Amino acid sequence: MNDIAVQAVDVSKYYETGNGRVVALDRINLSIMRGEYVSITGPSGSGKSTLLNCLSGLERVSEGHVYVNGTDIATMNDREISIFRSKNMGFIFQNYALIPVFTALENVELPALVSGVTAQEANKRALEALELVGLLHRANFRPSQLSGGEQQRVAVARAIVNRPSVIWADEPTGNLDTETGASILRLFDSLNRERGSTLVVVTHDERVARSARRRISLLDGRITGDGK
């Protein structure tokens, strides 16, 4: 079995502007193994969020190929990528991205329903995910009734509800205080060690970067470091 979860082969991303081409990613080659916990770091404008977006299919690459579980997502159309993401990936964002009128339970159920499972199965999975992140008792609360840390835990539950092979997180502690951010990092560590989840986290926070087992550094759209 192929142990590579995510692979980038000669990936470039550029934007055409009135002043010429802006290169965001420049011939990136990268492999992330199943069960790895990886941080992607770099100064503002280094290309780290663009790299996450291209690896996950949220943005199209300009050149090169991206393989997730051996499937080249760079060749998929928008509908195919959307379906593939819903079944194989989970996402955690800095601003939580929860639907305000939905309860925590409904927010977590949504990706499962989108992926095509029954309402009963989606409910079962969502309750299990909320229990795993310690928020089963808040299942019927809406985001406005939850603290920032609780909202991010709901976002984590939503990310894992489909049991994805890869979880992507973009500045997941950016809106949290130090103590709450630390609790999210402990949750990430548990997901990685106990469930074997592959985690890829974009961050400018040194604490978050250190929590990962592998650190990839970017500068000007190129990988400048890869190690612990």
N, C-alpha and C positions, 0 to 999 in steps of 0.2 A: 504494500500500500504506500502511496506517495505521502510522505510526512510533511510536505510543504503546504502550508495553509494559504499563503499569499506570496505571489512572485511578480516582480516588476522587471520587464526586459526592455532596456533602452527606452524608458519612458521619458518623454518630453511634453511639457505643456507650455504653450505660448499664446499670447493675445495680440491681435493686430490692432494698433491704435493709430490715430492721426499722426503721431510722431514716430511710427515704425513699430517693429515687433518688440514686445516685452516678454522675456523668457522667465517663466515662473519655476519650471523644473527642467533640468538640463541632463538628459541621458542617464536617468536613474536606473540602476540595477540593484535589486534587493530581493532577498528571500526571507520569509518569516515562517518558522516551523510551527506545526500544531502544538498547542499548549504553551507557547512562549508568551511572556509578558514584556512588551516592548514599549519604550517611550520614544517619542520623536520630539527633539528639542531644537531650538535655534532662535535667534533674535526676530523681532517683528519684521515681516517681509521676507523671511528666509525661504518660504515655500512649504512650511510644515503642514498647515491646514490644507493647502492645495494638494499636497502629497496624499494626505488622508482621503480627501475627496476623490482623487483619481484612483487610488487603490480600491476604494469602496464602490466606485461607479457613480458617485454623486455628480462627478464632472467627467466629461469625455477627455481622454488623452489626445494630444495633438499628434504624437508619434509613439510607436512602441506597443507593447502588449502587457496586459495585466491578467494574471491567472489567479482565480480563487477556487480552491479545491480542484485544481486542474482544469477549470473552465475558463476560457479566454473571454472575459466580460467586455473587452474592448471591441469585440465583433458583434455584440448584441445590440438590438434596437432598444428604444426606451422602455417599451412594454416588457420585453424579455428581462432587461436589467432590473426593473421594478419587482417582477415576480421572483427573480433569483435573490435579490436583496432580502425580500420578506421572509424567505425560507432559510437563508444561510447567514444573515448578518443581523447584528443588533447595534443600535446607535445611542450614544449618550452625549448631550450637548451642554454647553455652559449655561444656557438660559432655560434648561429643563425641557422646553418645547412640549409642555402638557396642554391638553385641550381644556380651557377653563370651565366649560359647562359640564364636563364629564367628571365623574368621581374617580378616585384613584383606581378602583377596580376596573372601571370602564376604559380608562386610559391604557391600562395594562392589557386588557382583553383585545384592544383594537388591532394590534399587529397580528395576533393569532387569527382573528376573523378575516383580515385582509389576505392572509396566507391560504385561506380556504378551509380551515377546520370548522367543525360544528360549533354552535353557540355553547352547547354543554361542555365540549372539550376546551373551548377558549376560556370559559369561566373556571374550569378546574385548573388549567394551567396558570391563569392569572392569580388565583388564590394561593397556589403553591409558590409562585414567584414573590408575591407580597409577604408570605410567611418567611421565605428565605431572607428577605431584606429587613425583616423585623417590623413590618407595617400592616400586618393582617388586621390589627385593631383599628386601623385608619382607612380601611377599604372603601367605606362609603362617604369619605370626606372629599370635598372638591379641593383643587390646588390652592385656592385662596384661604382655605382653612388649615393649610399645612405650612410648616416652617420651610426655609430654604433647603435645609438638610433632608427633611422628609420628602420634599418634592424631587430632590435628586435621587433619593432611594426609590421613589416611584418610577423615575426614569430608568434606573438600573433594572428594576423588575420588568419594565416594559421591554428593555433591551434583551433580556434573557428568556422571555416568555416562549419564544419559538425554539429554544435550545439551539441558538446559532453556533456555527463553527467559529465565527470571528465576531468579537465585540469591539467596536470603534468608539473612542471617547475623545472629544475635542474640548480641551480646557475644562474638564469635569468639576474642578474645584474652584474655578475662577470667581464664582459668586458666593463662595462660602467662607465663613470664618475659619481660623486655624483648627480649632477643635473639631468642628463639623467636617472640614476637609479631611482630617485625619481619620475620621470614622468611615468616610467613603473609601479611602485608601485601604483600610483594613478589610472592607467588603470586597474590593478588587482583589486583594491578596487571597482572600478565602475562595473567591470564584476561580482564581487561577490554580491554587494549590489543591483544593478539594474537588472541584468539578472539572479541572483540566481545560478551562476556557482559554482560548487564545485572545489576548487583550492587546490592543494597539492604542496608545494614549498620546495625543498631542498636548504638549504643555510648555509653558515658560516658567513653571513653578519648580524650583530645585527639589523640593520635598517629593513631588510627584515623580519627577525624573528618577530620583534615587530609589523610589519604591519598586520600580521595574527591574527585571533581571537583566535586561539588555537596553542599551541606550544608543539611539541613532541621532547624530547631530547633523543639521543642515545649515548651509550658508549659501546665499545667492543661488538657490535651487539645486545645489549639489550636496552629496553626502560627504561630510568632512570628518566624520568619526563614527565608529560602530563597535561597541563593546560595552563593558559594564562601567 
